[in-house]
Amino acid sequence: MFSKGLGAVLGGVVVVVLCAAGWVFYPVQLPSGTLDLSIEPGTSPKDVAAEIAQLGVPLPAPLLYLWFKLSGQARQIRAGSYELSGTLSPFGVLQKLVRGDEALRSVTLVEGWTFLQVRQALQTADKLKPESAALSNAQIMEQLGRPGVHPEGRFFPDTYTYSKGSSDWGVLQRALRAMDRKLAATWSQRNPLVPLKSADQALILASIVEKETGLTADQAQISAVFNNRLLLGMRLQTDPTVIYGMGAAFDGNLRKSDLQTDTAYNTYTRNGLPPTPIAMPGRQALWAAVHPAPSKALYFVARGDGSSAFSTTLEEHNRAVNIYQRGK
């Protein structure tokens, strides 16, 4: 008991001396640029102090470790990726590591992107390890615990932060779970009159709505057109699905022959929804898919300003096409 008490007293004395001397709070100038400090889980405070010194920070490792230990916060140091730059005191170093003030980066997955675009974004994201880059789409979904599931549309478009040097698997997992949650919540609140039979069908329709317009105000109207067509057994006849089915063969110009060439995604030649989503739908498109506007419209055409003109009859639609597409 005496030795432990004496040790505590001596430790307290050392801390007081260090503080009184100003060393703990005295800022030192770090080498130019930014120093990257990576602390793996299970790293001891002593090894953390040594790593900081090895980076070139002018703080003696033994003294820094002593400060960590006697501060009572050594066990609170968090694993992660940190940036050290400018001037920093031993006190500031410890507080940074205890707070878990990591060096974060972010990657944005954009509404309407395909999974190919998601993969490209992850491979070029700053300080993110592209560990999934060498795998096929099927292998990625298997690694994520969804074997046999097509990846298109399964990841929620949002901005995801990550620690420097972390794996892209973390972003993929978070985006996958986020879409699971958004889709489940939206499907549970669906309009009971929509002809969609499952949450997966809602996801497919939402992806089509997302690709058909970037104007949020029109999404419920466009959803109404497609829901009305599904109810009547009409083909959806939507260009984005045809383009998706063409893959790399699409050169930016959709021709009449393309509309007549059958693929699993050609909604001009096939009834119903395509087999999978064609892109990542955002929150508004998901909601619009299961909450179509109260409309009897069966047709729409782009006005050229980002909005669409909606028609209930083919005759009205043809007039709108002449006005907005042919300039008549």
C-alpha positions in Angstrom: 0.0 0.0 0.0 2.8 2.3 0.9 4.7 1.8 -2.4 1.5 2.4 -4.5 0.8 5.5 -2.5 4.3 6.7 -2.8 4.2 6.1 -6.6 1.1 8.1 -6.9 2.6 10.9 -4.9 5.8 10.9 -7.0 3.7 10.8 -10.2 1.7 13.7 -9.1 4.9 15.6 -8.3 6.3 14.9 -11.7 3.1 16.2 -13.4 3.2 19.3 -11.2 6.8 19.9 -12.1 6.2 19.4 -15.8 3.2 21.8 -15.7 5.0 24.3 -13.6 7.9 24.2 -16.0 5.5 25.0 -18.8 6.7 22.0 -20.8 3.2 20.3 -21.0 1.7 23.5 -22.5 4.6 24.9 -24.4 3.9 24.6 -28.2 6.6 23.3 -30.4 7.0 23.9 -34.1 6.4 20.8 -36.1 8.3 20.1 -39.4 6.8 21.8 -42.5 3.8 20.2 -44.1 1.4 17.8 -42.5 2.5 14.7 -40.5 0.3 11.7 -40.8 -0.1 9.7 -37.5 -1.8 6.3 -37.7 -2.6 4.6 -34.5 -3.8 1.0 -34.9 -6.1 -0.6 -32.3 -4.2 -2.0 -29.4 -1.2 0.3 -29.8 0.3 1.0 -26.4 0.7 4.6 -25.2 4.5 4.1 -25.2 4.5 3.1 -28.8 2.2 6.1 -29.7 4.8 8.4 -28.1 7.6 6.7 -30.0 5.7 7.0 -33.3 5.1 10.7 -32.8 8.8 11.3 -32.1 9.7 9.2 -35.2 7.6 11.4 -37.4 9.9 14.3 -36.5 7.9 16.0 -33.8 10.5 17.6 -31.5 9.2 16.0 -28.3 11.3 13.4 -26.5 9.4 10.1 -26.7 10.2 9.0 -23.0 9.0 12.4 -21.7 5.9 12.4 -23.9 5.1 8.8 -22.8 5.6 9.9 -19.1 3.1 12.7 -19.7 0.6 10.3 -21.3 0.9 7.9 -18.3 0.8 10.4 -15.5 -2.0 12.5 -17.0 -4.4 9.6 -16.2 -5.6 9.7 -19.9 -3.2 7.2 -21.5 -5.9 4.5 -21.8 -8.3 7.0 -23.4 -6.1 7.4 -26.5 -8.1 6.4 -29.5 -7.0 4.5 -32.6 -7.4 6.3 -35.8 -5.7 8.5 -38.4 -4.5 11.9 -37.3 -2.9 14.9 -38.9 -0.3 16.9 -37.0 0.8 20.3 -38.3 1.8 23.8 -37.3 2.5 24.1 -33.6 1.4 21.7 -30.9 2.1 21.2 -27.2 2.3 17.9 -25.4 -1.0 18.8 -23.8 -2.6 19.5 -27.2 -1.2 16.3 -28.7 -2.8 14.2 -25.9 -6.1 16.0 -26.1 -6.3 15.5 -29.9 -5.7 11.7 -29.4 -8.2 11.4 -26.5 -10.9 13.3 -28.4 -10.4 11.1 -31.4 -9.9 14.3 -33.5 -9.1 12.3 -36.6 -8.1 13.5 -40.1 -11.3 13.0 -42.0 -12.0 13.0 -45.8 -15.3 12.6 -47.6 -16.6 11.1 -50.8 -20.0 12.1 -52.3 -22.1 9.5 -54.1 -24.5 11.4 -56.4 -28.2 10.8 -57.0 -28.7 9.1 -60.3 -25.2 7.6 -60.5 -24.7 4.0 -61.6 -22.7 1.5 -59.6 -19.9 1.9 -62.1 -19.7 5.6 -61.2 -19.8 4.7 -57.5 -16.8 2.4 -58.0 -14.9 5.0 -60.0 -15.5 7.6 -57.2 -14.3 5.3 -54.5 -11.1 4.4 -56.5 -10.2 8.1 -56.9 -11.3 9.3 -53.4 -8.6 11.0 -51.4 -6.7 8.8 -49.0 -9.3 6.0 -49.3 -7.9 2.5 -49.9 -9.7 1.0 -53.0 -9.6 -2.5 -51.6 -12.7 -3.6 -53.6 -11.3 -2.3 -56.9 -10.0 -5.7 -58.1 -13.2 -7.5 -57.4 -16.2 -8.0 -59.7 -19.6 -6.6 -58.9 -20.8 -10.0 -57.9 -17.7 -10.5 -55.6 -18.3 -7.1 -54.0 -21.9 -8.0 -53.1 -20.9 -11.4 -51.8 -18.3 -9.7 -49.5 -21.0 -7.3 -48.3 -23.2 -10.3 -47.4 -25.6 -10.0 -50.3 -24.6 -12.9 -52.7 -26.6 -12.9 -55.9 -28.0 -9.4 -55.4 -27.4 -7.0 -58.3 -25.6 -3.9 -56.9 -27.3 -1.3 -59.0 -29.4 1.1 -56.9 -28.5 -0.6 -53.6 -26.4 2.2 -52.2 -27.8 5.4 -50.9 -26.5 8.6 -52.5 -25.0 10.9 -49.8 -21.7 12.3 -48.6 -19.7 9.8 -46.5 -16.8 10.8 -44.3 -13.9 8.4 -43.5 -10.5 8.4 -41.8 -7.4 8.8 -43.9 -6.1 5.4 -45.0 -9.4 3.6 -44.2 -10.9 1.0 -46.6 -13.6 1.7 -49.2 -15.5 -1.3 -47.7 -16.5 1.0 -44.9 -18.2 3.5 -47.2 -19.9 0.7 -49.2 -21.2 -0.9 -46.1 -22.6 2.4 -44.7 -24.2 3.3 -48.1 -25.7 -0.2 -48.4 -27.2 0.0 -44.9 -28.4 3.5 -45.4 -30.4 2.5 -48.5 -31.8 -0.5 -46.7 -33.1 1.8 -44.0 -34.5 4.5 -46.4 -36.2 1.9 -48.6 -37.8 0.0 -45.7 -39.1 3.2 -44.1 -40.4 4.5 -47.4 -42.1 1.2 -48.4 -43.7 1.0 -45.0 -45.4 4.4 -45.6 -46.4 3.7 -49.2 -49.7 4.7 -50.8 -51.7 1.4 -50.7 -53.1 2.1 -54.1 -49.8 1.9 -56.0 -49.5 -1.3 -58.1 -46.0 -2.1 -56.8 -45.7 -5.5 -55.2 -42.5 -5.2 -53.2 -39.9 -2.8 -51.8 -37.5 -3.9 -54.6 -40.1 -2.9 -57.2 -40.3 0.5 -55.5 -36.5 0.8 -55.7 -36.6 0.0 -59.4 -39.3 2.6 -60.1 -37.5 5.2 -58.0 -34.4 4.7 -60.0 -36.3 5.4 -63.2 -37.9 8.5 -61.8 -34.5 9.7 -60.7 -33.0 9.3 -64.2 -36.0 10.8 -65.9 -35.8 14.2 -64.2 -33.5 16.2 -62.0 -36.4 18.5 -61.0 -37.8 17.3 -57.7 -41.1 19.1 -58.3 -41.8 16.8 -61.3 -40.9 13.5 -59.7 -44.3 12.7 -58.2 -46.0 13.5 -61.5 -43.6 11.3 -63.4 -44.1 8.6 -60.9 -47.9 9.0 -61.5 -47.4 8.4 -65.2 -45.5 5.1 -64.6 -47.8 3.9 -61.9 -50.8 4.6 -64.1 -49.2 2.7 -67.0 -48.5 -0.3 -64.7 -52.1 -0.3 -63.5 -53.3 -0.3 -67.1 -50.8 -2.9 -68.4 -49.1 -0.3 -70.7 -45.4 -0.5 -71.4 -43.4 2.1 -69.5 -41.5 3.2 -72.7 -38.8 5.1 -70.8 -35.5 6.0 -72.5 -33.2 5.7 -69.4 -33.9 2.0 -69.1 -33.1 1.4 -72.8 -29.8 3.4 -72.4 -28.9 1.4 -69.3 -29.5 -1.9 -71.2 -27.2 -0.7 -74.0 -24.3 -0.4 -71.6 -21.1 0.7 -73.2 -22.7 0.6 -76.6 -24.6 3.8 -75.9 -22.7 6.7 -77.6 -24.9 9.5 -76.3 -27.4 9.4 -79.2 -30.5 7.2 -78.7 -31.8 6.1 -82.1 -35.1 4.5 -83.1 -33.3 1.3 -83.8 -32.1 1.2 -80.2 -35.7 1.5 -79.0 -36.6 -1.5 -81.2 -33.7 -3.7 -80.1 -34.8 -6.0 -77.3 -32.8 -6.2 -74.0 -33.9 -7.1 -70.5 -34.1 -3.3 -69.8 -35.9 -2.2 -73.0 -39.3 -1.0 -71.7 -40.4 -0.3 -75.2 -40.2 -4.0 -76.1 -41.1 -5.5 -72.7 -43.9 -5.1 -70.3 -43.5 -4.1 -66.6 -40.5 -2.9 -64.7 -36.9 -3.8 -65.7 -35.2 -6.6 -63.7 -33.1 -4.2 -61.5 -32.7 -0.6 -60.7 -30.8 1.5 -63.2 -29.2 4.0 -60.8 -29.1 5.2 -57.3 -32.4 7.0 -56.4 -32.3 9.8 -53.8 -34.7 10.3 -50.9 -37.2 12.3 -53.0 -37.3 9.8 -55.8 -37.9 7.0 -53.4 -40.8 8.8 -51.8 -42.3 9.8 -55.2 -42.2 6.2 -56.4 -44.7 5.1 -53.7 -46.5 8.5 -53.5 -47.4 9.4 -57.0 -49.3 12.6 -57.6 -53.1 12.3 -58.0 -53.0 12.4 -61.8 -54.4 10.5 -64.7 -51.5 11.4 -67.0 -50.0 8.7 -69.1 -47.5 10.7 -71.1 -44.8 13.4 -70.5 -42.3 15.2 -72.6 -39.4 17.4 -71.6 -39.9 21.1 -72.1 -36.3 21.8 -72.6 -35.9 23.8 -69.3 -35.6 20.8 -67.0 -39.4 20.5 -66.5 -41.9 18.2 -68.2 -45.3 18.6 -69.8 -47.8 15.9 -68.8 -50.7 14.6 -70.9 -53.6 12.2 -70.3 -54.2 11.3 -74.0 -51.9 10.5 -76.9 -53.4 13.3 -78.9 -52.4 15.8 -76.2 -49.0 14.3 -75.9 -48.4 14.5 -79.6 -49.3 18.2 -79.5 -46.8 18.7 -76.6 -44.1 16.9 -78.5 -44.6 19.2 -81.5 -44.4 22.2 -79.3 -41.5 21.3 -77.1 -39.4 18.9 -79.2 -40.1 19.9 -82.8 -40.8 23.6 -82.3 -44.1 23.5 -84.2 
